[in-house]
Amino acid sequence: MATPAEARVDLAAIRRNVALLKERAGGAELMGAVKADAYGHGLVPSAKAVLEGGASRLGTAFVGEALALRAGGVTAPVLAWLITPGEPLDRAVEEDIELSAAHEGLLVEIAAAARRAGRPARLHLEADTGMGRGGAPLAAWPGLLSKALELRAEGVVEIVGVWSHFACADVPGHPSVGQQLEAYESALKQAEQAGAAGSSVIRHVSNSAAVLTLPAARFDLVRPGIAMYGLSPVPELGDFGLRPAMTLTARIALTKRVPEESGVSYGHLYVTDRETTLGLVPLGYADGILRHATGRAEVLAGGRRRKVAGRVCMDQFVIDVGDDPLSPGDEVVLFGPGDGGEPTVQEWADTLGTITHEIVTRIGSRVPRVHQHVTTDTPERP
Ligand SMILES: *Cc1c(COP(=O)(O)O)cnc(C)c1O
């Protein structure tokens, strides 16, 4: 059955990108970030491709996402790093989900869940080394360590990892990067001296940008997200040989011939300057085509680029193809790897003043993800 629109996801491209990142990580383990439905690419199929590509672990923001991986048959180690008081942590411990903690109150909750589950919880302690978002501020770090040690002595937790996150790894040469690395080294040293970070503890700080540009930040494990999906974490440095995995397509719902001076869509922001053919594309802002794309973003239709003509609506937008042939059912490509002349996600992000992460994660639930194996698995050398 044909659908109005679909997001095709090239799982072979994901595998290949992960293999490339693994190589770039030079011996460090790889935890693939598959939060937000694997950045919109479909959680379970993408996660399996990430593991096949060479990741040994997966990371999610929320416990619910980690449990969805288990429900989908994924048995690899999974870390959930954004936990809110009152979440169902018993299930997380029972399902062997590793949990991140950055304050003592959460450690107490995790320990209680572990006692009820009858098995130790596996912890990653997060230090705020300058990101100013998650993580324990360094002033609270010793307290967090001693609480974790007390619970470990009781046998209810294991300390698996000590980690942090960069604020500016995607800004080459940003001075905060070195400062954060120093702060991380010092947090690690304190953990070691307290006895909370033995030789088996996993140290990790690198997102995609750091994996590709900061060899000094690899430590034991890297945590890329966006680059696994083939999108550059530092676009000004190029594509690093990554292959975009998602192609967003729609089929034209309706075409019509209209006279010169015809107003198009809400507000008549677009008015035809000649007799022309309009095509109706069945994707709108409810599907993640930002309203801001009005009059700006381009799609590939009938072999040529066409700008979104007039307002993007909730479910649809219009393109003007002039005198070119276009029929209902014809395919329009919003973005893809760019091989066929279609825009890339990077182009959409640049046009809309955002980052590729936001474009792919906002593709809505009405758009089916169709998983394919297209690209060859052998990484090309960048
Ligand atoms: C999202 C996220 C990542 C991956 O970031 P990318 O920029 O997509 O590589 C890694 N670690 C944490 C904690 C994250 O939230």
The ligand as an SDF file (V2000), in Angstrom:
LIG
                    3D

 15 15  0  0  0  0  0  0  0  0999 V2000
   22.7130   13.5550   22.4660 C   0  0  0  0  0  0  0  0  0  0  0  0
   23.8500   13.2070   23.2750 C   0  0  0  0  0  0  0  0  0  0  0  0
   24.9990   12.6400   22.6890 C   0  0  0  0  0  0  0  0  0  0  0  0
   25.2030   12.5480   21.2090 C   0  0  0  0  0  0  0  0  0  0  0  0
   25.3760   13.8500   20.6940 O   0  0  0  0  0  0  0  0  0  0  0  0
   25.6610   14.1230   19.1360 P   0  0  0  0  0  0  0  0  0  0  0  0
   25.9730   15.5620   19.0690 O   0  0  0  0  0  0  0  0  0  0  0  0
   24.3950   13.8040   18.4250 O   0  0  0  0  0  0  0  0  0  0  0  0
   26.7620   13.2370   18.7450 O   0  0  0  0  0  0  0  0  0  0  0  0
   25.9930   12.2030   23.5330 C   0  0  0  0  0  0  0  0  0  0  0  0
   25.8840   12.3320   24.8790 N   0  0  0  0  0  0  0  0  0  0  0  0
   24.8150   12.9000   25.4630 C   0  0  0  0  0  0  0  0  0  0  0  0
   24.7480   13.0160   26.9360 C   0  0  0  0  0  0  0  0  0  0  0  0
   23.7680   13.3790   24.6880 C   0  0  0  0  0  0  0  0  0  0  0  0
   22.7170   13.9670   25.2700 O   0  0  0  0  0  0  0  0  0  0  0  0
  1  2  1  0
  2  3  1  0
  2 14  2  0
  3  4  1  0
  3 10  2  0
  4  5  1  0
  5  6  1  0
  6  7  2  0
  6  8  1  0
  6  9  1  0
 10 11  1  0
 11 12  2  0
 12 13  1  0
 12 14  1  0
 14 15  1  0
M  END
$$$$
